Amino acid sequence: MTDLTACYLGHNLPNPLIVSSSPITRDLDQVRMAEDSGAAAFVMHSLFEEQIESESLDLHHHLEAGSESYAESLSYFPNMQTYNTGPDGYLEQLRRVKAAVRGPVFASLNGTSAGGWVHYARLVEEAGADGLELNVYDIPTDPNLTSQQIEDRLMELVRAIRQQIRIPLAVKLGPFYTAPVNLLTRLHGAGATAAVLFNRFYQPDLNIDDLDAVPHLKLSHSDELLTRLHWVGVAYGRVPIELAVTGGVHSARDVIKCIMAGASGVMLTSALLRHGVGHLRQLLADLRHWMEEKEYESIAQMRGSLSLNKVPDPTAFERGNYMRVLRQGVGPTW
């Protein structure tokens, strides 16, 4: 029998598929259906730093999900008055989700500074969260702020939260740090159990007719997975922190690539918004079929088998790959 079990954030899971932070956890029926379809764990929709500080719900530019979604989602832009009901409502919904499922439920805090986070980190633990995902949505715009200062500020935040909670802590990072592998090592030293690669930053589009910058939200696609595979593959076995992938996972082949790169957890949002939470069942069936066909006995056997430490040609992760691609060209017009 193929063994799909995995371990992420201190929890033994029946498989590596995790429902990532999204509006799905606002709907208990969808949560139950997702678990019945094979979801091994859930990350709650995020409680935003702005909500903690001022209860303001004017957060359209921070939204994490959109349309092109399954019918139950109804619209590309969930109404922000109901998307997240503020700190007290968030804690109550966390309790409801915990009571509705058997698997672990991880809370999610979204922001960049300590602020009220330390206090609410304790509250989500008291509300029953099995772990905490720190969703660092940081877009530096100050020309006087150095990369070292940005990373030091992140370490201070992680240490401050780690000192206040006992549950495992994951940090969800963006892809723009200057030295990701070193950063992952520092995060572990600061008290993080896992790192989630990578947050999807929603860049504004420019409306040249109205002369304005406007929110531009799109669901992910599998091509976005490449950046995640690269850095998970480079870091696996070289840093002491657990690794999870989010962003661009849509098919069983995507799941397999994440695991072979070295991921312990594989997170999904856009695929479930597009196809519905029942898509998890198909992913697991395809994953199991592929493993049986290739004679893999377990997820553990696959993990990291195509990481930098294990791949036959390590230059695929390094500068040599750039030169090789250029030599191959892009077609007859090269």
N, C-alpha and C positions, 0 to 999 in steps of 0.2 A: 504494500500500500504506500503510495507516494505521501511523504510527510511534508505538509505545507506549513508547519508550525514555525513561528518566529518569535523573537524577543525584542521589544522596543520600550524604552523609557521605564525599564524595570518590571515590565509585565510580559508574561508568557501569553502569546496570541495564537489562535488557531490558524492564522495565515497573516501575511504582511500587509494586507489592504486596510487602509485607514481612511475614514471620511474626514477630509480636511476642513478647516474653518470655512463655513459657508452658511447661508440661510437655512440649510437642511435641518440643522439642530433646533430651529425655531418651531418645527412641526413634529410633534411626537409620533404621529402616524408614519411620517417619512422616516423617522429615526428607527422605529420598530421594523418597518419594511426593509430598510437598509441592513439591519442586523440579520433579519431572516434571509436576506439575499447573500449574506456572507461577510458583511463589514466586521472587522475584528476589533475596531476601536473607533472612537469619535473625538474630533477636536471641536469644541464649541465655537460658534460664531464669536467674533472678537468683542470684548468690552474695550472701548476706545479711551485713551488718556483724556481726550477732550470731554468725554461724558463724566469721567471721574471728577474732573476739575470743575466743570460748570454745568453739567447735565445738558449741554447743547447737543442737539441732534442734527445740526446742519453739517453733515459729513459726506456729502455726495462724492467728493473727490477722493475719499478713502474707501469707497465701496469695494467689496471683494467678489461680487458675483454679478451676473447679468442675464440677459435674455438669450435667445437661441436656446432656451432651456426647455425642460420637460413641461408638460401642460400645467402641472400643479404650481409651477413657479409664477405663471401669469404674466410677468413683465420683466423687461430688462433691468429696470430700476426699482427694486423693492422700496416701498414707501418708508422713508427714514423715520417717520413718526411711529412706525410699528416694527421696523427692522430690528431695533434693539431698544428695549424699554428702560435703559439706564441701569445703574449699578444694582439697585434693589431687585429690579425685574430680572436682571441677568442671573443673580444668585438663585432666585426662585426657579428660573428655567433650568439652570444647572442641576438643581435638586430633582426636577421632574425628569430630565433626561437620564440622570443616574438611576432613578427608580424604574425607568422604562426599559433598560437594557441590562444585559448580563456582563458585557465587556467593559473595559475601562473607558472613562470619559475624561478628557483633558480640557481644562479651561484655557482660554486665550486672552491675553492682555495685549493691546495694540498701542504703541506709542514710542517715545524716545527718551524720556527722562524719568527720574525716580518719582517725583510728584506724589500722587496718591497710590501709586502702584504697590509700594511695599505693604501698605495697609490692606489693599484689596487682594494681594497675593495671599495674605493670611485668611481673608474671608472666603476666597474660593476653596482653600484647603478645608476650612471648617464646613463649607457647604457640601463637601464630599468629593471634590475633584481628585482624580487619581494621578494627576500630574498637571503641570502648567507649561503652556507654550507662550514664550515671550516673543510677540510678533513685532520685530523692530522695523517699523516703517519710517526710516530716517532719510530725508532728502536734504543734504547740506546745501545751503545757499549762501552762507557767509564766507566771503573770500579770505577772511582772516583765520578761518578754522582749518587746522591741518588734519591730515589723515590720522596722525598719531593721537591728536586730541579727540577725534571722533571715536577711535577704538578705545582709548582710555575711558571715555565717558560710558561706553557700552560695558566695559569691565566693572566699573563702579556700580552700574545699575544691576548687573548680574550678581555681584557680591552682596549688594544690599538686600536683594530679594532672597538669595540663598540663605542668608542669615536668619530669615524670618519664617521659612517654610521647611517642612521635612519631606514633602512629596518631590518626585523627580522634576527637574527643570529642563526644558528644551528651549533653544533660541532659534527663531526663524529669521534668517539673514537675507539681505539683498545680495545681488551678484557683483556689486561694485567696489568691494573692499580691495585694497592694493595687494595684500598678501594673505589670501584666504586660508592657506594651510597653517601659517603661523597664528592667524586669528583663531582658528579652531582649537589649537593647542592652548592658547590663552584662555579661551572660554571654558575649557575643561578645568584649568587651574583656578578659575574664578568660581567654579561650582556648578557649571552646566553639565547635565548628563548626556544631552544629545543636541545636535544641530540639524536644522531643517533647511535644505537648499533647493530652491531659492524662492524668496518672496517675489511675487509679480508686481512690479511698480507700474501703476497706470499713468502713462504719460498723457498730458493734455495735447489735443490737436489744436491747430490754429485756424480760426474762422477768418479768412481774408476779406470776406464781405462785411461782416459785422465788427471786424477788428477786435477780436476777443480770443482768449484761450479758453477752450471748452473741454470738459471731461470726455475721455474716449476710452470706453471699456469694452473689451472683447474677451470671449472665452479663449482658453489656451488651445494650442494644437501640438501635435507630436514633435514638430520641428524644434519647439522650445526646450525639449528634453535634453538636447545635445550639451548645452552649457552645464546642466545638472550632472549628466553622466561624466563629463570631463572632470569636474572638481571632486565629485564623490570618488571617482576612480583614482584620482591623484592622491586623495587624502586617506583612503581606506588602508588600514594596516600601518599607517605612518603617524596617525594621531590617536590619542586615547579616547576620543569622544565617539559616541554612537552617531550614525548618519542616517538621515531620512531624506527622501526626495519628494518635492511637491512642485507642480507646474509642468504640464505637457504629458501627463500619463493618461492614455486613452485606450490602449489595447493591451492584451496579454503580453505581446512582444515588448511593449514599453515597460511593463512590470518586470519582465525577465531581464531586460537590460539594466534596470535600476539595481536589481539584486546582484547581478553579475559584476556591476561596478563596485558594489559594496554596501548598498543600502540595507538597513535593518527594517525600516518601515517605508511603505510606498503609499503616498497620499493622493487622493483624488477629489477634485471639485468640479472642474469644467465638464469632464466626461459624464458625471452624474447629473449635472444640470442640463446637459444636452440630451442624454439618453434615458434619464430616470435612474433611480437607485437600484432598480432591478438589473441594471447593467453589471453590477458586481457579480451576479451569478454567472453571467457569460464569461467574465474575465477569469473567474476561478476555474470554470470548466475548461477554458482554453489553456490556462496555465498548467493545470493537471495533465491535460492531453499532451502538451508539448514536452513536459518533463518525462512522462512515460515513454513517449516516442524516442527521446534522446537518452533514456535510461538514467535519468537523475533520480536518486532515491529521496532527496530532501532539499529544502530551501537552503539549509546550512551548507550542503555540499556545493551549491551554486554560488553562494555569497562570495564576492570578491574575486571570482575566477577570471574576470577580465579587468581587474584593477591594474594600476601601474606596476604593482609588485609582482603580478602574475602573468600579464599579457606577454606573448612571445616577443613583440616589438615595442619596447617602452617608448620609442621615439614618437609613437602615435599620440602620446600625451604631451610631447615636448616640442621644442623648436624644429626638430628634424621633420616633423610631420608637415609643417608649413612649407618647407623647401620641397618635399616630395610632392605635395599637391600642386605646387606651381610648375614643377617639371612635367607632371602628367597633363597639365593644361585643362581647358574646359570645353574643348571641341575643335572642329576644323578651323574656326576663326581665330584660335589662340596664336 
